[in-house]
Amino acid sequence: MSMMSQTNTHTGIAQGASGIWETLGTRFAQYRVYRRTRSELQMLSNRELKDLGIGRSMINAIAHEAAYGRK
């Protein structure tokens, strides 16, 4: 009986650790999207941003929405 509960405990810990790494990977991927979007928008001239209907003050919010979705 003891052997059975130890096996289940180890399996649960492994699954939990796997979930943590998956979550961290997802968060890091989202952060990379945020940084890249923000960087690309900041490289545009004021004229180009205006043509897109974007003000410089909107760049962070747009990058955040691109990476994490609406809140």
DSSP file (Angstrom, degrees, kcal/mol; ACC not computed):
  #  RESIDUE AA STRUCTURE BP1 BP2  ACC     N-H-->O    O-->H-N    N-H-->O    O-->H-N    TCO  KAPPA ALPHA  PHI   PSI    X-CA   Y-CA   Z-CA
    1    1 A M     >        0   0    0      0, 0.0     4,-1.7     0, 0.0     5,-0.2   0.000 360.0 360.0 360.0 -42.5    0.0    0.0    0.0
    2    2 A S  H  >  +     0   0    0      1,-0.2     4,-1.8     2,-0.2     5,-0.2   0.884 360.0  55.1 -60.6 -40.0    2.8    2.4    0.9
    3    3 A M  H  > S+     0   0    0      1,-0.2     4,-1.9     2,-0.2    -1,-0.2   0.872 105.3  53.3 -62.8 -38.2    4.5    1.8   -2.5
    4    4 A M  H  > S+     0   0    0      1,-0.2     4,-2.0     2,-0.2    -1,-0.2   0.908 108.6  47.4 -65.4 -44.2    1.3    2.8   -4.3
    5    5 A S  H  X S+     0   0    0     -4,-1.7     4,-2.0     1,-0.2    -1,-0.2   0.844 110.2  53.1 -70.2 -32.5    0.9    6.1   -2.6
    6    6 A Q  H  X S+     0   0    0     -4,-1.8     4,-2.4     2,-0.2    -1,-0.2   0.902 108.4  50.2 -67.6 -39.9    4.6    7.0   -3.2
    7    7 A T  H  X S+     0   0    0     -4,-1.9     4,-2.3     1,-0.2    -2,-0.2   0.926 111.3  48.1 -63.0 -45.4    4.2    6.3   -6.9
    8    8 A N  H  X S+     0   0    0     -4,-2.0     4,-2.3     1,-0.2    -1,-0.2   0.880 110.8  51.9 -63.5 -37.9    1.2    8.5   -7.1
    9    9 A T  H  X S+     0   0    0     -4,-2.0     4,-2.2     2,-0.2    -2,-0.2   0.925 110.4  47.4 -64.8 -45.1    2.9   11.3   -5.2
   10   10 A H  H  X S+     0   0    0     -4,-2.4     4,-2.3     1,-0.2    -2,-0.2   0.893 111.9  50.6 -64.6 -39.6    5.9   11.2   -7.5
   11   11 A T  H  X S+     0   0    0     -4,-2.3     4,-2.3     2,-0.2    -1,-0.2   0.907 110.4  50.0 -63.6 -42.1    3.7   11.3  -10.5
   12   12 A G  H  X S+     0   0    0     -4,-2.3     4,-2.1     2,-0.2    -2,-0.2   0.889 110.8  48.8 -64.4 -40.0    1.8   14.2   -9.2
   13   13 A I  H  X S+     0   0    0     -4,-2.2     4,-2.5     2,-0.2    -2,-0.2   0.918 111.2  49.9 -66.3 -43.0    4.9   16.2   -8.4
   14   14 A A  H  X S+     0   0    0     -4,-2.3     4,-2.2     1,-0.2    -2,-0.2   0.900 111.9  48.1 -62.7 -41.6    6.3   15.5  -11.9
   15   15 A Q  H  X S+     0   0    0     -4,-2.3     4,-2.2     2,-0.2    -1,-0.2   0.891 111.5  50.5 -66.7 -38.3    3.0   16.6  -13.5
   16   16 A G  H  X S+     0   0    0     -4,-2.1     4,-1.9     2,-0.2    -2,-0.2   0.914 111.2  47.7 -65.3 -42.6    3.0   19.8  -11.4
   17   17 A A  H  X S+     0   0    0     -4,-2.5     4,-2.2     1,-0.2    -2,-0.2   0.891 110.6  52.6 -64.6 -39.5    6.6   20.6  -12.4
   18   18 A S  H  X S+     0   0    0     -4,-2.2     4,-2.2     1,-0.2    -1,-0.2   0.900 108.4  50.8 -62.4 -41.3    5.8   20.0  -16.0
   19   19 A G  H  X S+     0   0    0     -4,-2.2     4,-2.3     2,-0.2    -1,-0.2   0.867 108.0  52.5 -64.8 -36.8    2.8   22.4  -15.7
   20   20 A I  H  X S+     0   0    0     -4,-1.9     4,-2.7     2,-0.2    -2,-0.2   0.934 110.4  47.1 -64.5 -46.0    5.0   25.1  -14.2
   21   21 A W  H  X S+     0   0    0     -4,-2.2     4,-2.4     1,-0.2    -2,-0.2   0.882 111.7  51.3 -64.2 -37.5    7.6   24.8  -17.0
   22   22 A E  H  X S+     0   0    0     -4,-2.2     4,-2.2     2,-0.2    -1,-0.2   0.920 111.3  47.6 -64.5 -43.4    4.8   24.9  -19.6
   23   23 A T  H  X S+     0   0    0     -4,-2.3     4,-2.7     2,-0.2    -2,-0.2   0.917 111.9  49.6 -63.6 -44.3    3.3   28.0  -18.0
   24   24 A L  H  X S+     0   0    0     -4,-2.7     4,-2.4     1,-0.2    -1,-0.2   0.898 110.4  51.0 -62.4 -40.1    6.7   29.7  -17.8
   25   25 A G  H  X S+     0   0    0     -4,-2.4     4,-2.2     2,-0.2    -1,-0.2   0.905 111.2  47.9 -62.8 -41.9    7.3   28.9  -21.5
   26   26 A T  H  X S+     0   0    0     -4,-2.2     4,-2.3     2,-0.2    -2,-0.2   0.930 112.2  48.8 -64.4 -45.9    4.0   30.4  -22.4
   27   27 A R  H  X S+     0   0    0     -4,-2.7     4,-2.3     1,-0.2    -2,-0.2   0.895 111.3  49.7 -61.6 -41.0    4.6   33.6  -20.4
   28   28 A F  H  X S+     0   0    0     -4,-2.4     4,-2.2     2,-0.2    -1,-0.2   0.900 109.9  51.0 -66.5 -39.9    8.1   34.0  -21.9
   29   29 A A  H  X S+     0   0    0     -4,-2.2     4,-1.9     2,-0.2    -2,-0.2   0.904 110.7  49.4 -62.6 -41.0    6.7   33.6  -25.4
   30   30 A Q  H  X S+     0   0    0     -4,-2.3     4,-2.4     1,-0.2    -2,-0.2   0.909 109.5  51.3 -63.7 -41.8    4.0   36.2  -24.7
   31   31 A Y  H  X S+     0   0    0     -4,-2.3     4,-2.8     1,-0.2    -1,-0.2   0.881 107.5  53.0 -64.2 -37.6    6.7   38.6  -23.3
   32   32 A R  H  X S+     0   0    0     -4,-2.2     4,-2.6     2,-0.2     5,-0.2   0.905 108.7  49.9 -64.2 -39.9    8.7   38.1  -26.5
   33   33 A V  H  X S+     0   0    0     -4,-1.9     4,-2.7     2,-0.2     5,-0.3   0.929 111.3  50.0 -61.7 -44.7    5.7   39.1  -28.6
   34   34 A Y  H  X S+     0   0    0     -4,-2.4     4,-2.5     1,-0.2     5,-0.2   0.948 113.4  44.7 -57.7 -51.2    5.2   42.2  -26.4
   35   35 A R  H  X S+     0   0    0     -4,-2.8     4,-2.5     1,-0.2    -2,-0.2   0.901 115.3  47.2 -63.1 -42.1    8.8   43.3  -26.8
   36   36 A R  H  X S+     0   0    0     -4,-2.6     4,-2.6     2,-0.2     5,-0.2   0.928 113.4  47.2 -67.8 -44.5    8.9   42.6  -30.5
   37   37 A T  H  X S+     0   0    0     -4,-2.7     4,-2.4    -5,-0.2     5,-0.2   0.936 114.4  47.3 -61.0 -47.0    5.7   44.4  -31.2
   38   38 A R  H  X S+     0   0    0     -4,-2.5     4,-2.3    -5,-0.3    -2,-0.2   0.915 112.9  49.1 -60.7 -44.7    6.7   47.4  -29.1
   39   39 A S  H  X S+     0   0    0     -4,-2.5     4,-1.3    -5,-0.2    -2,-0.2   0.919 111.7  48.1 -62.5 -45.4   10.1   47.6  -30.7
   40   40 A E  H  X S+     0   0    0     -4,-2.6     4,-0.6     1,-0.2    -1,-0.2   0.898 113.0  47.6 -65.5 -40.1    8.7   47.4  -34.3
   41   41 A L  H >< S+     0   0    0     -4,-2.4     3,-0.9     1,-0.2    -1,-0.2   0.884 108.8  54.6 -68.3 -36.7    6.1   50.1  -33.6
   42   42 A Q  H 3< S+     0   0    0     -4,-2.3    -1,-0.2     1,-0.2    -2,-0.2   0.776 101.4  59.9 -67.7 -24.8    8.7   52.4  -31.9
   43   43 A M  H 3< S+     0   0    0     -4,-1.3    -1,-0.2    -3,-0.2    -2,-0.2   0.694  87.1  95.9 -75.7 -17.9   10.9   52.2  -35.0
   44   44 A L  S << S-     0   0    0     -3,-0.9     2,-0.0    -4,-0.6    -3,-0.0  -0.404  80.2-114.8 -73.0 149.3    8.1   53.7  -37.2
   45   45 A S     >  -     0   0    0      1,-0.1     4,-2.5    -2,-0.1     5,-0.2  -0.317  28.2-106.2 -74.9 165.7    8.1   57.4  -37.9
   46   46 A N  H  > S+     0   0    0      1,-0.2     4,-2.5     2,-0.2     5,-0.1   0.876 122.6  53.6 -58.9 -37.3    5.3   59.6  -36.6
   47   47 A R  H  > S+     0   0    0      2,-0.2     4,-2.3     1,-0.2    -1,-0.2   0.922 108.6  47.5 -64.8 -44.8    4.0   59.8  -40.1
   48   48 A E  H  > S+     0   0    0      2,-0.2     4,-1.3     1,-0.2    -2,-0.2   0.909 112.8  49.0 -64.2 -41.7    3.8   56.0  -40.5
   49   49 A L  H  X>S+     0   0    0     -4,-2.5     5,-3.0     1,-0.2     4,-0.6   0.914 110.1  51.6 -62.9 -41.8    2.1   55.7  -37.1
   50   50 A K  H ><5S+     0   0    0     -4,-2.5     3,-1.1     1,-0.2    -2,-0.2   0.897 105.6  55.1 -62.4 -40.0   -0.4   58.4  -38.1
   51   51 A D  H 3<5S+     0   0    0     -4,-2.3    -1,-0.2     1,-0.3    -2,-0.2   0.825 109.9  47.4 -61.3 -30.6   -1.1   56.5  -41.3
   52   52 A L  H 3<5S-     0   0    0     -4,-1.3    -1,-0.3    -3,-0.3    -2,-0.2   0.526 118.3-114.1 -86.1  -6.7   -1.9   53.5  -39.2
   53   53 A G  T <<5S+     0   0    0     -3,-1.1     2,-0.4    -4,-0.6    -3,-0.2   0.794  73.8 131.6  78.3  28.9   -4.1   55.5  -36.8
   54   54 A I      < -     0   0    0     -5,-3.0     2,-0.3    -6,-0.1    -1,-0.3  -0.948  44.5-153.3-119.4 132.2   -1.7   55.0  -33.9
   55   55 A G    >   -     0   0    0     -2,-0.4     3,-2.1    -3,-0.1     4,-0.4  -0.719  30.5-115.1 -95.3 154.2   -0.3   57.6  -31.6
   56   56 A R  G >  S+     0   0    0     -2,-0.3     3,-1.3     1,-0.3     4,-0.4   0.840 116.1  61.3 -57.2 -32.8    3.0   57.1  -29.8
   57   57 A S  G 3  S+     0   0    0      1,-0.2     4,-0.3     2,-0.1    -1,-0.3   0.639  99.6  56.9 -69.9 -11.5    1.2   57.0  -26.5
   58   58 A M  G <> S+     0   0    0     -3,-2.1     4,-2.4     1,-0.1    -1,-0.2   0.545  79.7  91.6 -93.8  -9.0   -0.7   53.9  -27.7
   59   59 A I  H <> S+     0   0    0     -3,-1.3     4,-2.6    -4,-0.4     5,-0.2   0.909  85.8  47.0 -58.8 -49.1    2.3   51.7  -28.5
   60   60 A N  H  > S+     0   0    0     -4,-0.4     4,-2.4     1,-0.2    -1,-0.2   0.911 113.7  48.5 -60.9 -42.2    2.6   50.0  -25.1
   61   61 A A  H  > S+     0   0    0     -4,-0.3     4,-2.4     2,-0.2    -1,-0.2   0.894 112.1  48.7 -65.8 -39.6   -1.1   49.3  -24.9
   62   62 A I  H  X S+     0   0    0     -4,-2.4     4,-2.3     2,-0.2    -2,-0.2   0.916 112.4  48.1 -66.3 -43.0   -1.1   47.8  -28.4
   63   63 A A  H  X S+     0   0    0     -4,-2.6     4,-1.9    -5,-0.2     5,-0.2   0.904 111.7  50.7 -63.1 -41.4    1.9   45.7  -27.7
   64   64 A H  H  X>S+     0   0    0     -4,-2.4     4,-3.1    -5,-0.2     5,-0.5   0.925 111.3  47.6 -63.0 -44.9    0.3   44.5  -24.5
   65   65 A E  H  X5S+     0   0    0     -4,-2.4     4,-1.6     1,-0.2    -1,-0.2   0.884 110.0  53.3 -64.8 -38.3   -2.9   43.6  -26.3
   66   66 A A  H  <5S+     0   0    0     -4,-2.3    -1,-0.2     1,-0.2    -2,-0.2   0.880 119.2  34.4 -62.5 -38.3   -1.0   41.7  -29.0
   67   67 A A  H  <5S+     0   0    0     -4,-1.9    -2,-0.2    -5,-0.2    -1,-0.2   0.889 135.4  17.7 -85.0 -41.9    0.8   39.6  -26.5
   68   68 A Y  H  <5S-     0   0    0     -4,-3.1    -3,-0.2     1,-0.2    -2,-0.2   0.497  98.1-126.4-114.8  -7.1   -1.7   39.1  -23.7
   69   69 A G     << -     0   0    0     -4,-1.6    -1,-0.2    -5,-0.5     2,-0.1  -0.215  51.1 -34.7  83.1 179.5   -5.1   39.9  -25.3
   70   70 A R              0   0    0      1,-0.1    -5,-0.0    -4,-0.1     0, 0.0  -0.448 360.0 360.0 -75.6 147.4   -7.6   42.3  -23.9
   71   71 A K              0   0    0     -2,-0.1    -1,-0.1     0, 0.0    -2,-0.0   0.336 360.0 360.0-121.4 360.0   -8.1   42.7  -20.2
